[in-house]
Amino acid sequence: MIYVCLEGHNFRYEVNELVKVFYFNKDINFIENKALTDTQSLLIMSTLTNTINKVSVNTKVYEGKEIISSDNIDDISKIDIKDNNDVKIAKLAIKQSIFDALSKINSIKVPWGILTGIRPTKIVHNLLGKGVGKTDIMNILIEEYKLKEDKAKLTLDIAVVEKKVTDLVDNNKFSLYVNIPFCPTRCLYCSFLSNPISKYKELVDIYTDKLIYEIHKTKVLLKDKIIDTVYIGGGTPTSLPVENLNRIIKSIYESFNKNNIREFTVEAGRPDTITRDMLLMLRNNDIKRISINPQTMCQKTLSLIGRKHTPQDIIDAFKLAKDMGFETINMDIIVGLPEEGPKEIRATMEEIMKLNPENLTVHTMAIKRASRLKENLEKYSLAEQNTIEEMLSITKNYASNMGMHPYYMYRQKQILGNYENVGYSRTEKECIYNILIMEEKQTIIAVGAGGITKIFYPKENRIERVPNVKDLKEYIARVEEMIQRKEKYIKTLT
């Protein structure tokens, strides 16, 4: 048990997220008085003191009655993040002090420093927008946010690539996300809304009808807005029958001006859903960008995580798509799958290098609460932090050898080794939608069960999230309500 006591502030959420980085899977209990702790547990005391002349921060870490580590920031006004927000600086100072105190007594690597959010690049975009130079940004990331130098450089490099897209965002445009909550099977690690299609096949047609209805009604709400990009994800969209997915795509074209869509992506995902007929339908609908996601090219692992296909199926699906003229193919892999190490990652990357895709997305395994993996964690062997670091380095080197650069990145809670997910791309092949969804600089309208609309208010630089219900049957029964939820916020757009 880890006990935490706060004095002079109540930044409980921020402190909790940072402490979890050091004590993964440990129970963290906030208490009002340090006397409430027991002698067998660790106690973290975080104190903010506000006097007439200055504000100071102190951290003490106790084991029993003994102080085993401490840190003090005498005057938080010396913190320079090019921002005068007193509350923001106070939060940062508290996290800095806790970080330094816990780093002294922990061997765990914390490559992202005090950053615990999903989108580290937002800090860089904010600094670039203020005209701060790249050297100063690197110093702020390393000195104030405590990032390791390679993570600071990765964040800056990606933000520079993204800026070419975000600087040109038209506030009169929106992107469309279409969620298909079906898959052939549910993978071991999956926490997404993903219903085995064989179990729910009687709902496929009615879901398709309701989804198309939501698309048409959403068009009415967005009559003064222009579509920009479209992304059909899930689940596995290509697990649908060809005619169903064809109807959905055509409904998008019927509802919105096809000529305005500058990028249209369909996640083909699982190779066991990719057929010549499916690819022909996509090609005939002018879809040029798809994902074929192996996750691993090792048969043993594919079987372990619940995939009913082989590495050769992945190779065959990829080659078929290329032969049929698809211009851009993304491939996803996961670093840290159960029982995998550097040997397996090299084998996977060797096969991907032979295929030579335009995009590669490298996910680090995250232990999600809703996954079967989380429920049965004791049954599986997962890589340690140093091994995860080595495997990520292998993927980075292969991506570079394939002529790719990192173009978007995000982090997740409960991610192994406290690392990140990175999208790599060849020049001019970056996925625009991925950048827009990560940086939250454009309204993204989501339709389908589990879709989350993000309404962007540029004047306030904020996002309002409007979720659809996740349950398949609930969505079908309540689709009218989902439309009304969006209408309330779309009306506020100018």
N, C-alpha and C positions, 0 to 999 in steps of 0.2 A: 504494500500500500504506500502511495505517495501522498503526503498531506501538504496542503498549500494554505498559507495564511497571508492575507493582504491587509496592509495598513496604509491609510491615506489615499487609497484609490480602490476602484472596483472594476478593473479591467480583467474580469474573470475569464471571458472567452479567449482573449489574446494570450493570457498566461497559460491557460489550459492547453491550447493548441501547441504552444512552444514546448511545454513540459512533456507532452506526448511524443515529441520528436526524440527526446532523450530516453524516455521510458515507454517504449513501444509495448502495447498490450498490457500495461500496468494500470491498476485502478488509481484514479486521482481524485482525492476528496478535499474539497475546500472547507476550512474550518474558521470560526470566528476568533478562537483563542488558542494560542500554541500549547496551552496546558492540556488541550483535548487530545493531543497526539499520544501514541503509545511509544514505549522505548525501543520497539523493534522496527519502527518505520522511519522513513526519511521525511523531514519537514523542511519546506522551502518557505522562508519568510521574505516577502517583498514589501518594501516600505518606500512610500513617496512622502517627502517632507517639504512643505511649502513655507518658507520664511519671507520676510519683507524683501530681502535682497536677492534671493535665489531659490531655485527648486532643486533638490537633490534626491537621488535614488540609491537605495541600498538593498542588497540581497544577502541573506545568510542561509546556509544549508546546514541543518542539524541532523546528526545521527545520535539518537538518544538526547543527552544534554550537551553533547560536544559539537562545536561548530567545526565542520569538516571542509567548508569552502565559503568564500564570501567575495563580494564585489561591491564597489562604491563608485557612483558618478556624482562628483561634488557639485557640479553646476550644469544642468541639462541645456542651458542656453548655448553652450559651446558646440552642441550637435548641429551639423550643417547639412540639411537635406534640401536646401533651396525652397523651404516652405516655412511660413511663420505661424502655422496653426499650432497653438499651444497644446491642445489635446493630442494631436497627432505626434508631436515631439515627446510628450510625456509617455505615451504608449510605447514609442520606439525606445526611449531611455530605459523603461522598465524591462522591456524584452532584451535590450543589450546587456543589462546588468545580470538578469537571470541566465542568459546565454553564457556569459563569461564565467559566472560562478559554477554552472553545471559542466561547462567544458573542462574545468580543472579536475573534475572527479570522474569523468567519463571517457572511455576510449572510443566511443562511437563517433563516426565521422558525421558532420553536419554540413554538407556542401552548400546548402542553401541558406545558411546562417539563420537569421531571425525570421526569414520569410516563410510563412506557412500557408499562404493563399494559393489559389489555382493559377493565377496569371501574373507571374513576376514581371513580364514585359510592360505591364501598365505603368510601373514606376518609371521605366526608361522613356516611354512615350510621353509621360507627363514632363519629364526633364527636358527632352528634346523640344517639346512644345514651348518651353520657357527659354529656349535658346542656349541651354547648357551644353558645353562642348563634350566630346566623347571622352577625353582624358578625365575631366571632372566627374563625369557619370561613372566611369570605372572606379574612381576613388570613392565616390559615395556608396556604390554597391559593395565594395570591399571593406571600407572602413566603418561605415555607418550601419549597413545592413548585414555585414559579416559574411558575405558570399565568398566562396573560394574563387580564385582568379579565373579558372576555366568556366565556372558557371556565370560569373559576371560578364565575361566575353561572349558566351553563348547568348545570354539575354540581350546584350547590346547588339550583337550581329543580327539576331532575329528581328529585333525591333526596327532596325534600319531597313531590312527587307520588307517588313510589314508596312512601314510608313509610306512606301510607294503606292500601296493600295489604300490605306486609311486616309491619306491626304486627299484622295480623289473621290471620297464618298460623297454621293449626292443625297441630301436629306429628303428628297422627294422620292427616293427609291427604297425598295425593301427586297429582302431575300425570302425564299419560301423553303421551309423544311417539311417534308412529308414522312411521317413515321409508319413503318410497316412492322407490326409487333409479332411477326411469325418467323420461325427458324425450323430447319429440319430436325434438330435436337438442341437441347440446352447444354452449353459447355460448362465444365466444372467451375470455372472462375467467373462465369457471367452473372451480372446483377441487373442487366438491362431488361426492359419489358420484352420478353421473348417467349412466345407460346409455341410449343411443338405443333407444327402444322397438321400432322397426322391426327392429333388429339382434338384439334379445333377446326377440322376441315369443313364442318357444317356451318361455321361462322364466316368463312372466307368471303363468300359472295355478298352477304349482308354487310360485312365490314367494308368491302370495296364500295358498295352502294352508299353507305353512310359517309365514307371518306370523300367520295366524289361530291356528295351533297355539301359537305363542309367546305370543300374547295370552291364550289360555285357560289355559295353564300358569302364566303370570305372575299371573293372578287367584288361583290356588291359593296361591301364595307370599304374596300380599298380603291374605289372607282377613280379617285384623284391621285393615286400613287402608281409608280411604274415599277415593274418587276426587274430585278437585277440578276440574281443567281438562284438556282434550284438545286436542292440536295434531297435525294430520296434515300433514307437510311432505315435503321431498325435495331434489332432483328436482322433479317436477311430479306430484302425486297424481292430478290429473285427466287425465293422459296414459294412465292405466289405462282399460280398458273399463268402462263404467258398472256392469255387473253385478259386476265384481271389487271396485271401490271400495265398492259397496253392501254386499257381503258383509263387507268389513273393518269398515265402520261398524257394521253390525248385530252383528258379533262383539264389538265394544266394549260395546255396549248389553247384550248377553247376559251378558257376563263381569262387568260392573260396573253398579251401580245407576244407571240413566239419570237418575233424579231428583236425584242428588247432583252431577251435572255442571253447574257454573255457567257454563262457557264452552267452546264447541266450535268450533275453527277448522280450516278446510280451505284449504290453498293451492291455489287454482285456477291461479294463476301465469300460464301462457301462454294468451293468448286463443284460440290455434288448438286448444286442448283443451276449450274451453268451448262446450257445445252446450245446446240446450233440454232434451234428455233428461238430461244430466248435472246441470244446475241443478235440474230437477224432482226427481231422485233425492235430491239434497242437501236440498232444501226439505222433501221428504216424510220425511226423517230428522231434521227439526228443526234442521238446521244454519243458523245465522243470521249467522255471520261467515266471510267468505272473503277471499282476496287475489287481486287481478287486477293483475299486475305488468308494466307496459310497459317499464320501465328507461329508455326514451326514446320520444318521440313523433315522432322524425325518421326518415323512411323510409331515408335513406342509411345512417344508423347501424345501424338494425335489420338491414339487409342485410349490413353489414360484420361485425357480431358473430355472425351466423349464425342469425338468427331468420327463420322462414318465414311471417311475418304482416305486416300493415300497421297503421299508426296507426288506420285506420278499423275494423279488426278489434277493436282494443282498445276503441274507443268503442262499437261494437255489442255487444260482450260485457258491458261495464259497464252499458249501458242495459237489456239483456235481464235481467241479474241484478237490477237495481233494479225493473224492471217485475214481476218474479216475487216480489218481497217481501223480498229480503235486507236485513237491518237495518244491518249494518256491513260496509263494503268497505274493505280496505286496498289502497293502490297503492304499489309500490316504484319508485324511480328510482335511477339511478347517475350521480353527478357525476364527470366525468373520463373518460368513455368515449372511445376513440380518435377523433380528428378533431373532437371537440366542444368548444365554447367557450360564452361567455355567451349568444350569440345562440340557440344550439340549446337551452340550458337554459330560456331565457325562452319559447321556442316550446313546449317540453314542458310547462312550468308553466301556460301559458295554456290548453292543452287540458285539463290536469288540473283547473284551476280551474273550467272549464265543467262538468266532470263532478261536481265537488263531493263527493269521497269523505269518509268519516268519519275515516279514518286515512291518513297519508302517511309512508312510510319513505324517508329520503334516505341512500343509501349513497355513501361516497366510494370511488372505484375503488382496489382493492388488487391489487397484482401478485402473484398466487399462484404458487407453484412448480409446481403440477400443472396449470396452465392453458396453453392454446395461446398465449395472449398472451405469457406469460413466455418460451416457447420461440422466439417470433418477434418479440421486442420491437423490434428494429431496423426492422421494416417499418411501424411505426405511430407517429403523432404524438400525444403525450400532453401535456396541459396543464401549464404551469409552476405553481409554488406560488401566485403572486399571482392567477393566473387561477382556480385551484381555490377560493381564498378568495373571490373575487368571485362565483363560481357558487354556492357555499354560501350566501352572503349573499342571493342572489336567491331561492333556495328557502326560506330562513328568512322573507323578507318575504312571499312568496306564501302560505306556511303560516299566517302571522299574519293575512293578509287573508282567509283561509278560516275564521278563527275557531278555529285550532288552536294548541295549546301543546306543547312538547317533553315527552315522558313517559318515554322510556327512551333509553339511549345506550350505545354500546360502540365500542371502537377495535380495529384490526387491525394486524398486522405488515405492513410493506411497503405501507402505505396512502399514497396520493399526498398530498404536501404536509404529512404528519404531522397530518392532521385526524381526523375522526370520522364515525360513522354515527348518525343521530338519527331516532327515531320521533316523529312529531307526531300529535296526536289532538284531536278535539273533546271537551269535558268529558263525563265519564261514558261515553266510548267507548274508553277505553284498553284495550289487550289485556293481560289479567291474566297470561296465560302468558308474554308477553314480559318483563314485570317480574320474574316468578318465576325464569325461566331466567337473567336477567342478574344478579340479586342473590343467587342461590344460597341462598335461605332455605327451600326446600322440596325434598323428595325428588322427583326427576323420573325416572320409569321410561321407558326408551327401548326400543322393539322394532323389529325390522327391520335389514337390512344397514346398517352404518355408524352405527347409533344408539349414543349414549353415555349410559348411565344415570348419574345423579348422586345418590348417597345422602347425605342431609344429617343430620349429627349435631349437634343443637342445643346440647347441653351443652358440646361442644367447639368449636362454631361452625366446623365444617370439612366439606368435601365429599370423598367418595371416588368417583372415576370408574371406571365399569365398562363398557368398550367392547365392542360387538359387532364381529365381523369386517366389513370393508368389501366384500370381493369377493363379488359376487352368488352365484356358484356355491359358494364356500366357506360362505357363510351357509346356503344351502339344505342343504348336506351336514352342517353342524355346528350346526344350530339347537338341538339338545338341549344341546350344550355352552354355548350362549349363555344358556339358561335356568339351567343349573347355576352359571354365573358370577354371575348375579344372586342366586340363592338364597343363596350364601355370605354376601353382604352384607345382604340383606333380613332374614336371621335375626338380625342384630346390632341391628336397629332395636327400640326399646322403645316 
